Amino acid sequence: MGSGIRRYVPALVLTAGLFGALFLPDLIAGRVFAYRDVPNYHLPVARAVSEELRAGRFPFWNPGIACGTPLAANPNNYAFYPTRALDLVFSPETAITIHFIGHWAGGGLAIAALALLLGASSGGAAAAAAVFLLSGPVLSLLNFANLVPFLLWIPLTAIVAVRLARVPGARWAGLLAACLAIQTTFAEPTFLLIEGIVVLTVVAANGERVRPGRTVAWAAVAAGLALLLASPVLIPTLRLVADSARSGDLRAEFAYSLRPVELLQLGLPQLFGEYHTLEKRTYWGETLYEGRGPFFLSISFGTAALALAVAGAIARGGRSLVLGAGAVLGVLLAFGASLALLHPLVYSDLFRWIRWPVKMTAVTGMLLPLLAAFGTDAIAGGDRRGRRATLAAPTTALVAAGLAAAAFVLASHFTEPMAAWVADRIGPVARAKDVPAILERTGRICFRAGAIAAAVSLLAATSLLFRRRPRVESALRFVLPLLVIGEMTLPQREVNRGVPAEALRRDTPILAEARSLAARGHRVYFPFRNWEAGLRRSGGMPDEWWPRILFNRELGAFYHAIGEGVPMVLLEPDRLVSAAAAERIRIADLLHPHDKQKLLWLIGVGGTVRYGRGAVNTGDPVHTTLSGGPVSLARTEDPLPIAHWGGREPDVEGIPWDGEFVRGWLESIQTARDEGTVDIRGRRPGYWLLKSRSESPGRVALTESRDPGWRVTVDGEPADVEPYLSDFMAVRVPAGAHDVEWMYRPRGFSALGALSIVGWIGVVWMLRRRTGVSAPSG
């Protein structure tokens, strides 16, 4: 196996080569990772976070969504994660690309290191890296900036857990605590469950003696220490989650559960077409997703990887069968609502935080590479169990390819019925499908799988004929990873092509107008219907995802306005906002249009973006979008600013934010507008400096979401925060001129930060201890 760093050289070279093949051409061409949530959420938030960090402030508050919400406490923003430092050096687009590539490549090397730790050869570790880096679940995570760090940290945590299980002691417990604490900065419930399954499976299959009592004791120490280290992030997050819209919604979202037919994708990449390029003529996956695209753009591993994994499970016996069981469990859980057997679990309270069950295929994405490493060594080694594996691998590959080929042949004889079935499933979309082209493409995919199966069979026969010949063994350990690469590189390259950087940076007239309104202390309303506006195809337009992103920017839609410093009132798609905000928006959609406009007036909305027919005849400038449709920013007449004179609280009965509530507050504020004035002297996220003037006592109101972290002073003296408009804040001021200063800081953050520093000092002390010190009692 070699010694020292030389064992990692094959995996390192392979990772560099795959980076060059998969991503480098597009990066040179100026395309960056920006798919799904990246352009609409993560890039705008990155811009907002970086501005705060450059100013030397913690990014505690995000005023840009739902009338304000905690920013650092939301793990989707990973505000305290180390790669946020990249935003201080590079543009958001470059920083997030490095963030993605670094975790993808680091995860491949970490999987190789884990394979080596479990007893694989350097060639087997290279095969593990190849399967990992090219697998569909792994590549699909390059669309989610808050999830991609798990690619690195799950295998790293597994390595530390195995070390702790083998030699329980302070050093490994300290490292485990550090790993867990860092992951709280981007924690996500589904992937925390995935990590737990992977780590427990790997520890159970590690192959060396484990001392359960001492291991559990030190693991408990690590968990407790991790809670201390992570407290400045974890406690605000738990507070946010407890009060969020998601916590009050007991319905788990299972629309993206794996379907049985999708199992074919495990061995046949791009079976349903290339959704990323939106090739509607040959993409037929919409039949599975009710007209939508998949959540994971690929869940494929390839025929070669599956064959190697089966060989590895047989060769290593019980230990590898544990890994195999974990990999199968991941696929089973991914079925979610599609599998009746899982319904008692899926619809239980245990699963209430598990969204999109297809994400559970990431369990398989972590464990299958380890099995492939053992399979590579088994085929190359030629020992007794290896010979069984050598026979099982090609058999598995050939059976899989044969089933796929049979399905294709059967379908090719029933073109017209299949076209009718497609039309019945997806209606008008079927007219854009070319069923013969789909079948021809499917045939090529099946032929490729058959060729790979034949190659695995040939290599297996070679290993049997030339058993115990070192040169043959070395060659096979080199060729088998190349077989995985040869099968998967081209189809998987289409999973993440990126988009032109200029599409992400282009300014638009609507955003420019929105900035002018925001500068005067107002919000902008982006109706949800604008997000669903159709993008009409025109001659010469690339058939890719990026025109949609450019179109969204032209509308100012989704979260683009956050990066422009424009406060919004929209809620979706991030549901980690207060339950009060969610209820306010829900009721607003039920109001009469006149009452809804009054509600928007009350919370500081100075303009509404309108697309289509509603954009014309408003008296405001009308702009033409990429699709040829009109868009305008309809100005609100005499809008109420976010900070204003609040007057007296009206005596209004009924549900907050219903029509009567809105009309009562509107009348009260209009009556009091001439009693006092409020000038905005300074503001930034989580901070307002106001000057109030009045002839009588009253209230200065701020329509930012009420949160325990808000503090207010009047002329430098602390004052009480009062509720205003049900969900917002006000402070009482005497007559005359007064300075009113609002500031947001998470409650107890300084004390929690001090405790965390003490904890990190403890980790450093533990890392300096020699391995294998006595475990604590219990």
C-alpha positions in Angstrom: 0.0 0.0 0.0 3.0 2.3 0.3 3.6 4.4 3.3 2.8 7.9 4.6 1.7 10.5 2.2 2.4 8.3 -0.9 -0.8 6.4 -0.1 -2.8 9.5 -0.9 -1.1 10.3 -4.2 -3.5 8.3 -6.5 -6.6 9.9 -4.9 -5.0 13.3 -5.1 -4.1 13.0 -8.8 -7.5 11.6 -9.6 -9.3 14.5 -7.8 -7.2 17.0 -9.7 -7.9 15.3 -13.0 -11.7 15.2 -12.3 -11.7 18.8 -11.4 -10.1 19.6 -14.7 -12.5 17.4 -16.7 -15.7 18.4 -14.9 -15.4 22.1 -14.0 -12.3 23.8 -15.4 -13.5 24.4 -18.9 -16.6 26.2 -17.7 -14.7 28.2 -15.0 -12.3 29.4 -17.7 -15.3 30.4 -19.8 -16.5 32.6 -17.0 -19.3 30.3 -15.8 -19.9 30.0 -12.1 -21.9 27.7 -9.9 -25.3 29.2 -9.7 -28.2 26.8 -9.9 -31.3 26.3 -7.8 -31.0 28.3 -4.6 -27.6 29.7 -5.4 -28.5 32.8 -7.5 -31.8 33.4 -5.8 -30.8 33.0 -2.2 -27.2 32.2 -1.4 -25.5 34.8 -3.5 -27.7 37.7 -2.4 -27.2 36.7 1.3 -23.5 36.3 0.7 -23.3 39.9 -0.5 -25.3 41.1 2.6 -23.1 39.1 5.0 -19.8 40.2 3.4 -20.8 43.9 3.7 -21.3 43.5 7.4 -18.1 41.6 7.8 -16.1 44.2 5.9 -17.6 46.8 8.2 -16.3 44.9 11.2 -19.7 43.9 12.4 -21.3 40.5 13.1 -24.1 39.8 10.5 -26.8 39.4 13.2 -29.9 40.7 11.4 -31.3 40.5 7.9 -33.8 43.4 7.2 -34.4 42.2 3.6 -37.0 39.5 4.2 -40.3 39.2 6.0 -39.9 42.7 7.5 -36.6 41.5 9.1 -35.4 38.2 10.5 -32.3 36.9 12.3 -29.5 36.3 9.8 -26.6 34.6 11.7 -29.1 32.4 13.6 -30.3 30.9 10.4 -28.0 28.0 9.4 -29.0 28.3 5.8 -26.8 31.4 5.8 -23.8 29.7 7.4 -22.7 33.2 8.5 -20.0 32.0 11.0 -18.7 29.2 8.8 -14.9 29.6 7.9 -15.4 29.9 4.2 -17.3 33.2 4.8 -13.8 34.7 4.9 -13.7 34.2 1.2 -16.3 36.9 0.8 -13.9 39.4 2.2 -11.4 38.7 -0.6 -13.4 37.7 -3.7 -16.6 38.6 -5.3 -19.6 36.6 -4.1 -19.7 34.5 -7.3 -16.0 33.6 -7.0 -16.2 33.0 -3.3 -19.1 30.6 -3.6 -17.5 28.7 -6.5 -14.4 28.1 -4.3 -16.7 27.1 -1.5 -18.3 24.4 -3.7 -15.1 23.1 -5.3 -13.2 23.1 -2.1 -15.7 20.9 -0.3 -16.2 18.6 -3.3 -12.5 18.0 -3.7 -11.9 17.9 0.1 -14.7 15.4 0.5 -13.1 13.1 -2.2 -9.8 13.1 -0.4 -11.5 12.6 3.0 -13.4 9.5 1.6 -10.0 8.2 0.3 -8.5 8.7 3.8 -11.5 6.9 5.4 -11.1 4.0 3.0 -7.4 3.8 3.8 -8.2 3.8 7.5 -10.6 0.9 7.1 -7.9 -1.1 5.3 -8.1 -0.3 1.6 -5.1 0.0 -0.6 -4.1 3.2 -2.2 -5.7 2.0 -5.4 -8.8 1.1 -3.6 -8.8 4.6 -2.0 -8.5 6.1 -5.4 -11.5 4.1 -6.6 -13.5 5.3 -3.5 -12.6 8.9 -4.4 -13.7 8.3 -8.0 -17.1 6.9 -7.1 -17.6 9.6 -4.5 -16.7 12.6 -6.7 -18.7 11.4 -9.7 -21.8 10.2 -7.8 -25.1 11.9 -8.5 -26.0 12.8 -4.9 -22.5 14.4 -4.3 -22.6 16.4 -7.5 -26.2 17.5 -6.9 -25.1 19.1 -3.6 -23.1 21.6 -5.6 -26.5 23.3 -6.0 -26.9 24.0 -2.2 -24.3 26.2 -0.6 -25.5 25.4 3.0 -25.4 21.6 2.4 -22.2 21.1 0.4 -20.0 21.4 3.6 -21.4 18.0 4.6 -19.4 16.4 1.8 -16.2 17.2 3.7 -17.4 17.0 7.3 -19.3 13.7 7.2 -16.2 11.6 6.2 -14.0 13.7 8.5 -16.3 13.0 11.4 -16.4 9.3 10.5 -12.6 9.2 10.5 -12.4 10.8 14.0 -15.2 8.5 15.3 -13.4 5.4 14.1 -10.2 6.6 15.8 -12.1 7.3 19.0 -13.7 3.8 18.9 -10.3 2.2 18.4 -8.3 4.2 20.9 -10.7 6.1 23.3 -9.0 9.2 24.7 -9.0 12.9 25.1 -7.3 13.7 21.8 -9.9 12.1 19.6 -12.8 13.2 21.8 -11.5 16.8 21.4 -11.4 16.5 17.6 -14.8 15.0 17.5 -16.2 17.9 19.6 -14.5 20.4 17.2 -16.0 18.6 14.1 -19.5 18.6 15.6 -19.3 22.2 16.8 -18.2 23.5 13.3 -21.1 21.8 11.7 -23.6 23.7 13.8 -22.8 26.7 11.6 -24.6 25.1 8.7 -26.7 22.4 10.4 -29.6 20.9 8.5 -31.8 18.2 10.1 -31.9 15.7 7.2 -28.1 15.8 6.8 -27.5 15.5 10.5 -29.5 12.3 10.4 -27.5 11.2 7.3 -24.3 11.9 9.2 -25.5 9.9 12.2 -26.3 6.9 10.0 -23.0 7.1 8.1 -20.8 7.5 11.2 -22.5 4.7 13.2 -22.3 2.4 10.1 -18.6 3.0 9.6 -17.8 2.6 13.2 -19.6 -0.8 13.3 -17.7 -1.9 10.1 -14.3 -0.6 11.1 -12.9 -4.1 11.5 -10.9 -3.5 14.7 -11.7 -4.1 18.3 -13.9 -1.4 19.8 -14.3 -0.7 23.5 -18.0 0.3 23.8 -18.0 1.5 27.3 -15.0 3.8 27.0 -16.0 4.9 23.5 -19.5 5.9 24.6 -18.1 7.8 27.6 -15.7 9.8 25.6 -18.3 10.4 22.8 -20.6 11.8 25.5 -17.8 14.1 26.6 -17.3 15.2 23.0 -21.0 15.9 22.5 -21.2 17.9 25.7 -18.1 19.9 24.7 -19.5 20.5 21.2 -22.6 22.0 22.7 -20.5 24.4 24.7 -18.3 25.3 21.7 -21.3 25.9 19.5 -23.5 27.7 22.0 -23.2 31.2 20.4 -24.6 29.8 17.2 -26.7 26.9 18.4 -28.8 28.7 21.0 -29.9 31.6 18.7 -30.7 29.0 16.1 -32.9 26.9 18.5 -34.7 30.1 19.4 -35.3 31.0 15.8 -36.5 27.5 15.0 -38.8 27.3 17.9 -40.6 30.5 16.8 -40.4 29.8 13.0 -43.1 29.0 10.6 -41.5 25.6 10.0 -41.8 24.6 13.6 -45.6 25.1 13.5 -46.0 23.1 10.3 -46.2 19.4 11.2 -46.5 18.4 7.6 -43.2 17.0 6.3 -42.7 17.7 2.6 -42.5 14.5 0.6 -43.0 15.7 -3.0 -39.5 14.7 -3.8 -39.6 11.1 -2.7 -37.8 8.5 -4.8 -40.0 6.5 -7.2 -39.3 2.8 -7.9 -38.6 3.4 -11.5 -35.9 5.9 -10.5 -33.8 3.0 -9.2 -32.7 2.6 -12.8 -30.9 5.9 -12.5 -28.5 4.4 -9.9 -26.7 2.6 -12.7 -27.8 4.6 -15.7 -26.8 8.3 -15.5 -28.9 10.9 -17.3 -31.5 8.2 -18.0 -34.3 10.8 -18.0 -32.5 13.5 -19.9 -30.4 16.5 -19.0 -32.6 18.6 -16.8 -29.9 21.2 -16.2 -29.9 22.2 -19.8 -33.7 22.1 -20.0 -33.6 20.1 -23.2 -37.4 19.6 -23.2 -37.4 17.7 -26.5 -35.7 14.7 -24.9 -36.1 15.3 -21.1 -38.9 13.1 -19.9 -38.3 13.1 -16.2 -41.2 15.5 -15.7 -43.5 12.5 -15.9 -42.1 11.5 -12.5 -42.2 15.0 -10.9 -45.6 16.3 -12.0 -44.1 18.7 -14.6 -41.3 19.9 -12.4 -37.6 19.1 -12.3 -35.9 16.7 -9.8 -34.6 17.9 -6.5 -31.3 16.0 -7.0 -30.3 16.5 -10.6 -28.6 13.0 -10.5 -28.7 10.1 -8.2 -26.5 7.9 -10.4 -23.4 5.9 -9.4 -22.9 3.9 -12.6 -22.7 0.3 -13.5 -19.0 -0.1 -12.7 -19.4 1.5 -9.2 -22.3 -0.7 -8.4 -20.4 -3.8 -9.5 -17.4 -2.9 -7.5 -19.6 -2.2 -4.4 -21.2 -5.7 -4.7 -17.8 -7.2 -5.0 -16.6 -5.3 -1.9 -19.6 -6.4 0.2 -18.9 -10.1 -0.7 -15.2 -9.9 -0.3 -15.1 -8.4 3.2 -17.9 -10.5 4.6 -19.7 -9.2 7.7 -17.9 -5.9 8.1 -18.7 -4.9 4.5 -22.2 -6.2 4.7 -22.8 -3.6 7.4 -21.7 -0.9 5.0 -23.9 -2.5 2.3 -26.9 -2.5 4.7 -26.3 1.2 5.4 -26.2 2.0 1.7 -29.4 0.1 1.1 -31.0 1.8 4.0 -30.2 5.2 2.5 -32.1 4.2 -0.7 -35.0 2.8 1.2 -35.4 6.0 3.3 -35.2 8.0 0.1 -38.5 6.4 -1.1 -40.3 8.4 1.6 -44.0 8.6 0.8 -43.5 6.3 -2.3 -43.1 3.2 -0.1 -46.2 2.2 1.9 -44.0 0.2 4.3 -42.3 3.5 5.4 -45.6 5.5 5.9 -45.7 4.9 9.7 -42.2 6.3 10.0 -42.5 9.0 7.3 -45.7 10.5 8.7 -44.6 10.3 12.4 -43.3 13.3 14.4 -39.8 11.8 14.1 -39.8 12.8 10.4 -41.5 16.2 10.8 -38.2 18.0 10.1 -37.1 15.7 7.2 -37.8 17.5 4.0 -37.4 16.0 0.5 -36.6 12.3 1.3 -34.6 11.9 -1.8 -31.7 13.6 0.1 -31.3 10.4 2.0 -29.5 9.0 -1.1 -26.5 10.9 0.3 -26.1 8.0 2.8 -25.5 5.7 -0.2 -23.2 8.4 -1.7 -21.0 8.2 1.4 -21.0 4.4 1.9 -20.9 3.0 -1.6 -17.5 4.5 -2.4 -16.0 2.5 0.6 -17.5 -0.7 -0.7 -16.1 0.1 -4.2 -12.7 0.5 -2.6 -12.9 -3.0 -1.1 -14.3 -4.4 -4.3 -11.3 -3.0 -6.3 -8.9 -4.6 -3.8 -10.8 -7.9 -3.9 -10.8 -8.1 -7.7 -7.1 -7.2 -7.9 -6.0 -9.3 -5.0 -7.4 -12.7 -6.1 -7.8 -14.2 -2.6 -10.5 -16.7 -1.8 -13.2 -14.2 -1.0 -11.8 -12.0 -3.8 -12.5 -14.7 -6.3 -16.2 -14.8 -5.2 -16.3 -11.1 -5.6 -14.7 -11.3 -9.0 -17.5 -13.6 -10.1 -20.2 -11.5 -8.5 -19.1 -8.1 -9.9 -19.6 -8.8 -13.6 -22.7 -10.8 -12.9 -24.3 -7.8 -11.2 -23.2 -5.5 -14.0 -24.5 -7.8 -16.7 -27.8 -8.3 -15.0 -28.3 -4.6 -14.5 -27.4 -3.8 -18.1 -29.6 -6.7 -19.3 -32.6 -5.4 -17.4 -32.1 -1.9 -18.8 -31.7 -3.2 -22.3 -34.8 -5.3 -22.0 -36.8 -2.3 -20.8 -35.5 -0.2 -23.8 -36.3 -2.9 -26.3 -39.8 -3.3 -24.9 -40.4 0.4 -25.0 -39.1 0.8 -28.5 -41.9 -1.5 -29.8 -44.6 0.6 -28.2 -43.8 4.1 -29.2 -47.3 5.3 -29.8 -48.7 3.9 -26.5 -45.7 5.5 -24.6 -46.4 8.9 -26.3 -50.1 8.6 -25.2 -49.0 7.7 -21.7 -46.7 10.8 -21.6 -49.5 13.0 -22.9 -51.8 11.6 -20.2 -49.3 12.2 -17.4 -48.1 15.7 -18.3 -50.7 17.1 -20.6 -49.6 20.0 -22.9 -45.9 19.5 -22.0 -46.1 16.2 -24.0 -46.3 18.2 -27.2 -42.7 19.3 -26.7 -41.5 15.7 -26.3 -39.9 13.7 -29.1 -40.6 10.1 -27.9 -38.5 8.5 -30.7 -35.6 10.7 -29.7 -36.1 9.8 -26.1 -36.0 6.1 -27.0 -32.9 6.5 -29.1 -31.1 8.3 -26.4 -32.2 5.6 -23.8 -30.8 2.9 -26.1 -27.4 4.6 -26.2 -27.4 4.8 -22.4 -28.2 1.1 -22.1 -25.6 0.2 -24.7 -23.0 2.2 -22.7 -24.0 0.3 -19.5 -23.6 -3.0 -21.3 -20.2 -2.0 -22.6 -19.1 -1.1 -19.1 -20.5 -4.4 -17.8 -18.5 -6.3 -20.4 -15.4 -4.4 -19.4 -15.9 -5.3 -15.7 -16.3 -8.9 -16.8 -13.1 -8.8 -18.8 -11.1 -7.3 -15.9 -12.6 -9.9 -13.5 -11.5 -12.7 -15.9 -8.1 -11.2 -16.1 -7.7 -11.2 -12.4 -8.7 -14.9 -12.2 -6.2 -15.9 -15.0 -3.3 -14.0 -13.6 -3.8 -14.4 -9.9 -1.0 -13.4 -7.5 1.0 -11.5 -10.1 1.9 -8.2 -8.5 2.1 -6.3 -11.8 -1.4 -7.5 -12.8 -2.7 -6.5 -9.3 -1.2 -3.0 -9.6 -2.6 -2.6 -13.1 -6.1 -3.6 -12.0 -6.0 -1.2 -9.1 -5.2 1.5 -11.6 -7.7 0.5 -14.3 -10.8 -0.1 -12.2 -11.0 3.5 -11.0 -10.4 4.6 -14.6 -13.4 2.5 -15.6 -15.6 4.4 -13.2 -14.2 7.7 -14.5 -14.7 6.6 -18.1 -18.3 5.7 -17.5 -19.4 8.7 -15.4 -17.4 11.8 -16.4 -19.2 12.8 -19.5 -22.8 12.3 -18.3 -22.2 13.7 -14.9 -20.4 16.8 -16.3 -23.9 18.0 -17.4 -25.1 18.0 -13.8 -23.3 21.3 -12.9 -22.4 23.5 -15.9 -22.8 26.8 -14.1 -24.1 30.0 -15.6 -22.4 33.1 -17.2 -21.2 35.4 -14.4 -22.6 38.4 -16.2 -26.1 37.0 -15.8 -25.7 37.2 -12.1 -24.1 40.7 -11.9 -26.3 42.5 -14.4 -28.2 45.5 -12.9 -31.8 46.0 -13.9 -34.1 49.1 -14.0 -36.4 47.5 -11.5 -33.7 46.9 -8.9 -32.4 50.5 -9.5 -35.9 51.9 -8.8 -36.2 49.6 -5.7 -33.0 50.9 -4.3 -34.2 54.5 -4.6 -37.3 53.6 -2.6 -35.3 51.7 0.0 -33.0 54.7 0.4 -36.0 56.8 1.5 -36.9 54.2 4.2 -39.4 52.0 2.4 -39.8 48.4 1.4 -40.7 46.8 -1.9 -43.3 44.1 -2.5 -42.5 41.3 -4.9 -45.8 39.3 -5.5 -45.3 35.6 -5.6 -47.1 35.4 -9.0 -44.1 37.3 -10.6 -41.9 34.3 -9.7 -44.0 32.0 -11.8 -44.0 34.2 -14.9 -43.3 32.3 -18.0 -40.1 32.7 -20.0 -40.9 32.8 -23.6 -38.3 31.2 -25.9 -36.9 33.4 -28.6 -34.6 32.7 -31.5 -31.0 32.1 -30.5 -31.6 31.8 -26.8 -29.5 29.1 -25.2 -31.6 26.2 -24.0 -30.1 26.3 -20.5 -31.0 27.3 -17.0 -29.2 30.7 -17.0 -31.9 32.6 -19.0 -34.3 31.9 -16.2 -31.8 33.3 -13.7 -31.4 36.5 -15.8 -35.1 36.8 -16.1 -35.5 36.6 -12.4 -33.0 39.4 -12.0 -34.9 41.5 -14.5 -37.9 41.2 -12.2 -35.9 41.6 -9.1 -37.6 38.4 -8.0 -36.7 35.9 -5.3 -34.0 37.2 -3.0 -31.9 39.3 -5.4 -33.1 42.4 -3.6 -31.3 41.3 -0.4 -27.9 41.9 -2.1 -29.1 45.3 -3.3 -30.0 46.4 0.2 -33.8 46.5 -0.6 -36.1 45.4 2.3 -38.9 43.1 1.2 -42.0 41.7 2.6 -42.0 38.3 0.8 -41.8 35.1 2.7 -41.1 32.1 0.5 -39.1 30.0 0.0 -37.2 30.3 3.3 -39.6 29.2 6.1 -37.1 29.9 9.0 -38.9 33.2 9.6 -41.2 33.9 12.5 -44.5 32.2 12.6 -46.1 35.6 13.0 -44.7 36.8 9.7 -45.9 33.6 8.0 -49.4 34.1 9.4 -49.4 37.8 8.4 -48.5 36.9 4.8 -51.0 34.0 4.7 -53.9 36.2 5.8 -52.8 39.0 3.5 -53.4 36.7 0.5 -57.0 36.3 1.7 -57.7 40.0 2.1 -59.7 42.1 -0.3 -57.3 43.9 -2.6 -58.1 47.3 -1.1 -57.4 46.0 2.4 -54.2 44.2 1.3 -52.9 47.5 -0.2 -53.7 49.2 3.2 -51.7 46.4 4.9 -48.7 47.0 2.7 -49.0 50.8 3.3 -48.9 50.1 7.1 -45.7 48.1 7.0 -43.7 50.6 4.8 -44.1 49.3 1.3 -43.4 52.1 -1.1 -43.8 50.1 -4.4 -44.9 46.8 -5.9 -43.2 45.0 -8.8 -45.7 44.1 -11.4 -45.1 41.8 -14.4 -47.4 41.3 -17.4 -50.6 43.2 -18.0 -50.5 44.6 -14.5 -47.3 46.4 -15.3 -48.9 48.8 -17.8 -51.3 51.7 -17.2 -49.8 52.4 -13.8 -48.2 55.8 -14.7 -44.8 54.3 -13.8 -42.0 53.6 -16.3 -42.5 50.2 -18.1 -39.4 48.1 -18.9 -39.1 45.1 -21.3 -37.7 41.9 -20.0 -35.7 39.1 -21.6 -39.0 37.3 -22.5 -40.5 40.4 -24.0 -42.9 41.0 -21.2 -43.5 44.4 -19.5 -42.4 45.0 -15.9 -42.8 48.1 -13.8 -42.5 49.3 -10.2 -45.9 50.7 -9.2 -45.3 53.4 -6.6 -47.5 53.7 -3.5 -49.0 57.1 -3.0 -47.8 58.8 0.2 -46.4 55.5 1.8 -45.7 55.1 5.4 -42.0 54.7 6.0 -40.6 51.8 8.1 -39.8 54.2 11.0 -42.6 56.6 11.7 -44.7 58.3 14.4 -47.0 55.7 15.7 -49.7 57.5 17.7 -52.0 55.7 20.0 -52.9 52.0 19.8 -56.5 51.6 18.5 -59.1 49.5 20.2 -59.5 46.9 17.4 -61.1 43.5 17.9 -60.7 40.4 15.7 -57.8 38.5 14.3 -54.6 40.4 13.7 -54.2 41.4 10.1 -57.7 40.7 9.0 -59.6 43.5 7.2 -61.0 45.1 10.4 -57.6 45.0 12.1 -55.9 46.7 9.1 -58.6 49.4 8.7 -58.6 50.2 12.4 -54.8 50.7 12.5 -54.8 52.7 9.3 -57.3 55.1 10.7 -55.4 55.5 14.0 -52.1 56.2 12.2 -53.6 58.7 9.7 -55.1 60.6 12.6 -51.8 60.8 14.4 -49.5 61.5 11.5 -49.5 65.3 12.1 -48.8 64.9 15.8 -45.1 64.1 15.3 -42.3 63.4 12.8 -39.5 60.8 12.7 -36.4 61.5 10.7 -34.0 58.6 9.8 -30.4 59.8 10.7 -28.6 56.5 10.3 -29.3 52.8 9.7 -27.8 49.5 8.8 -28.9 45.9 9.3 -30.0 45.6 12.9 -29.6 49.3 13.7 -31.7 52.5 13.4 -30.8 56.0 14.6 -33.9 58.2 14.6 -34.8 61.8 15.5 -38.4 62.3 16.7 -40.1 65.7 17.1 -43.6 66.2 18.6 -45.6 68.6 20.7 -47.1 65.9 22.9 -45.9 62.5 24.2 -46.4 59.6 21.8 -44.7 56.6 20.3 -41.9 56.1 17.7 -42.7 53.0 15.7 -40.5 50.6 13.8 -42.0 48.0 11.5 -39.2 45.5 11.8 -40.1 42.1 13.2 -40.2 42.1 17.0 -37.5 39.9 18.5 -36.1 39.5 22.0 -32.7 40.7 20.7 -33.9 44.3 20.0 -32.9 47.0 22.4 -33.9 50.7 22.3 -32.6 53.9 24.0 -34.2 57.3 24.1 -31.5 60.1 24.4 -29.1 57.4 25.5 -31.3 56.0 28.3 -32.6 52.4 28.0 -36.3 52.2 27.3 -39.0 49.5 27.1 -39.8 47.9 23.7 -43.6 47.8 23.2 -45.5 45.7 20.7 -46.8 47.6 17.7 -49.1 46.4 14.9 -49.1 43.0 16.6 -45.8 41.9 15.2 -43.6 45.0 15.3 -42.1 47.5 17.9 -42.5 50.9 19.3 -41.1 53.0 22.1 -42.7 55.8 24.1 -41.1 59.2 23.9 -41.9 62.5 25.7 -42.8 65.7 23.9 -40.0 67.5 22.2 -37.0 66.4 20.2 -35.4 63.1 21.0 -32.8 60.7 19.7 -34.1 57.2 19.4 -31.6 54.4 18.8 -32.6 50.8 18.0 -30.0 48.0 18.0 -30.3 44.2 17.5 -28.1 41.8 19.4 -29.0 38.1 20.1 -29.7 37.9 23.8 -26.8 36.5 25.8 -24.4 36.3 22.8 -21.5 37.9 24.6 -21.8 35.4 27.5 -22.2 32.5 25.2 -19.2 33.7 23.2 -17.0 33.7 26.4 -18.2 30.2 27.2 -17.3 29.0 23.7 -13.8 30.5 24.0 -13.3 28.6 27.2 -14.5 25.5 25.4 -12.0 25.9 22.5 -9.2 26.4 25.1 -10.3 23.0 26.5 -10.2 21.4 23.0 -6.6 22.7 22.5 -5.7 21.2 25.9 -7.3 17.9 24.9 -5.5 17.7 21.6 -2.2 18.1 23.4 -2.9 15.0 25.6 -1.4 11.7 24.5 -3.7 9.2 22.8 -5.3 6.6 25.0 -5.6 8.3 28.4 -8.1 6.8 30.7 -11.7 7.3 29.8 -14.0 9.1 32.3 -16.1 6.9 34.4 -19.7 6.0 33.4 
